[in-house]
Amino acid sequence: MEDFWYKVEVLGGVRYLYVANKFDFYSDKLDPLSAKDNLWDGFGGIRLTGYLNDSISATVRADVGGGSSDLVWNVAALVDWQYKHWGSVYAGYRVMDYKVSDEELGLNLQAKGPVVGLAFNW
């Protein structure tokens, strides 16, 4: 294997999110408020993976889309260690952001934080 090589992948797909919110009040005079929806969004993006050696790689992924949402975007950066031909462990950071201006739902959600996982290859 060369000292360093990389691959670029074009991404496309559909993302699904079920959202259900309920707000209860500490008063008998007010009824609870609730909203729920199924969000289906198409997206497109790119993934760049750099291979440092036969077992360690770093990946950066970004995508953007919309549909039920006004805008949804996702960015992730991961480092992967393939310890066997059939499995690897990875860690990184991810940010996903939803904007929905629907009058009933009115969602502005951002989830971000560390990512840790196992991958099985076949």
Secondary structure, DSSP 8 states (H G I E B T S, - for coil): --S-EEEEEEEEEEEEEEEEEEE--SSTTS--EEEEEEEEEEEEEEEEEEESSSSEEEEEEEEEEEESSSEEEEEEEEEEEEEETTEEEEEEEEEEEEEE--TTT-EEEEEEEEEEEEEE--
